[in-house]
Amino acid sequence: MSPALWQLQRRVDRAQPRAVRVMKVGSDIRDSAIRAAMADMVNAVAGLKQSGHVELSEALKQLVERVVGCEILPQTRQEIIEDLAFVGQQALLRPEQRKRGVVKAVLAYIKHTMQTVQPLTETWYTFGRTIENFFNL
């Protein structure tokens, strides 16, 4: 794992809000889901970079870093990270194997959600268009 991806994983581990950890059962499940999604994201980013899609891998990485570092509801954070991981996984597939309709719907959700969260609005415009262009959306 590259140092940058390793640091991203560490940031996710540390970014879990302390108030949520009071509810042990719910937060443990959510923490595990976020870690699993982050592992998928790290693999997707590394795979994209290795296959020559450096700009796309960087855009996904930057979006995840911004989501992890933003004060948003844990459930919203989890959903965005899971969706970005799915998009990354789809990008690794050959174009004819991708689920274009699902990718389009997932990106629409991510875009809408990020635009409604003030600290993330500009982030989508900076990095999200790279992803949309990759999928020709």
C-alpha positions as CSV (number, residue, x, y, z in Angstrom):
1,M,0.0,0.0,0.0
2,S,1.4,3.4,-0.9
3,P,2.2,5.9,1.8
4,A,-0.6,8.3,0.6
5,L,-3.2,5.5,0.8
6,W,-2.0,4.3,4.1
7,Q,-2.3,7.9,5.5
8,L,-5.8,8.1,4.1
9,Q,-6.8,5.0,5.9
10,R,-5.3,6.3,9.1
11,R,-7.2,9.6,8.7
12,V,-10.5,7.6,8.4
13,D,-9.7,5.6,11.5
14,R,-9.1,8.8,13.5
15,A,-12.0,10.8,12.0
16,Q,-14.8,8.9,13.7
17,P,-16.8,11.3,15.8
18,R,-16.3,10.8,19.5
19,A,-20.0,11.4,20.4
20,V,-21.1,8.5,18.2
21,R,-18.8,6.1,20.0
22,V,-20.9,6.4,23.2
23,M,-23.5,4.2,21.5
24,K,-21.3,1.1,21.3
25,V,-23.4,-1.3,19.3
26,G,-24.5,1.2,16.6
27,S,-21.1,2.9,16.3
28,D,-19.1,-0.3,16.2
29,I,-21.2,-1.5,13.2
30,R,-20.9,1.8,11.5
31,D,-17.2,2.0,12.2
32,S,-16.8,-1.5,10.7
33,A,-18.8,-0.6,7.6
34,I,-16.8,2.6,7.0
35,R,-13.5,0.7,7.4
36,A,-14.7,-2.0,4.9
37,A,-15.7,0.7,2.5
38,M,-12.4,2.5,3.0
39,A,-10.5,-0.8,2.3
40,D,-12.5,-1.1,-1.0
41,M,-11.7,2.5,-1.8
42,V,-8.0,2.1,-1.1
43,N,-7.9,-0.9,-3.4
44,A,-9.9,0.9,-6.2
45,V,-7.6,4.0,-6.0
46,A,-4.5,1.9,-6.1
47,G,-5.9,-0.2,-9.0
48,L,-6.8,2.9,-11.0
49,K,-3.5,4.5,-10.5
50,Q,-1.7,1.3,-11.6
51,S,-3.8,1.0,-14.7
52,G,-3.0,4.6,-15.7
53,H,-6.1,6.4,-14.5
54,V,-4.1,8.7,-12.2
55,E,-6.4,11.7,-12.5
56,L,-9.5,9.6,-11.6
57,S,-7.7,7.9,-8.7
58,E,-6.6,11.3,-7.4
59,A,-10.2,12.7,-7.7
60,L,-11.7,9.8,-5.8
61,K,-9.0,10.0,-3.1
62,Q,-9.5,13.8,-2.7
63,L,-13.3,13.4,-2.4
64,V,-12.9,10.7,0.2
65,E,-10.4,12.7,2.2
66,R,-12.8,15.7,2.2
67,V,-15.8,13.6,3.3
68,V,-13.8,11.9,6.1
69,G,-12.5,15.3,7.3
70,C,-15.9,17.0,7.2
71,E,-18.3,17.3,10.2
72,I,-21.3,15.4,8.8
73,L,-23.7,12.7,10.1
74,P,-21.9,9.4,10.4
75,Q,-24.6,7.7,8.3
76,T,-24.1,10.3,5.5
77,R,-20.3,9.8,5.7
78,Q,-20.7,6.1,5.4
79,E,-23.1,6.3,2.5
80,I,-20.9,8.6,0.5
81,I,-17.7,6.6,1.2
82,E,-19.5,3.3,0.2
83,D,-20.8,4.9,-3.0
84,L,-17.4,6.4,-3.9
85,A,-15.9,2.9,-3.4
86,F,-18.6,1.4,-5.7
87,V,-17.8,4.0,-8.3
88,G,-14.1,3.2,-8.0
89,Q,-14.8,-0.5,-8.4
90,Q,-16.9,0.2,-11.5
91,A,-14.1,2.3,-13.0
92,L,-11.8,-0.7,-12.8
93,L,-14.0,-2.7,-15.0
94,R,-14.0,-2.6,-18.8
95,P,-16.6,-0.1,-20.1
96,E,-18.9,-2.9,-21.4
97,Q,-18.9,-4.6,-18.0
98,R,-19.9,-1.4,-16.0
99,K,-23.4,-0.9,-14.6
100,R,-23.8,2.5,-16.3
101,G,-27.3,3.2,-15.0
102,V,-26.3,2.4,-11.4
103,V,-23.1,4.4,-11.7
104,K,-25.2,7.4,-13.0
105,A,-27.7,7.1,-10.1
106,V,-24.9,6.7,-7.5
107,L,-23.0,9.8,-8.8
108,A,-26.3,11.8,-8.9
109,Y,-26.8,10.9,-5.2
110,I,-23.2,11.7,-4.2
111,K,-23.4,15.0,-6.1
112,H,-26.7,16.0,-4.5
113,T,-25.6,15.1,-1.0
114,M,-22.2,16.9,-1.3
115,Q,-23.9,20.0,-2.7
116,T,-26.2,20.2,0.3
117,V,-23.4,20.0,2.8
118,Q,-21.8,23.4,2.9
119,P,-18.1,22.3,3.4
120,L,-18.4,19.8,0.5
121,T,-20.1,21.9,-2.1
122,E,-16.9,23.2,-3.8
123,T,-15.3,19.8,-3.4
124,W,-17.7,18.2,-5.8
125,Y,-17.1,20.9,-8.4
126,T,-13.4,20.6,-8.0
127,F,-13.1,16.8,-8.2
128,G,-16.5,15.3,-9.1
129,R,-16.5,16.5,-12.7
130,T,-13.4,14.4,-13.3
131,I,-15.4,11.3,-12.3
132,E,-18.4,12.3,-14.4
133,N,-16.2,12.9,-17.4
134,F,-14.5,9.5,-17.0
135,F,-17.9,7.8,-17.2
136,N,-19.1,10.2,-20.0
137,L,-22.0,11.5,-17.9
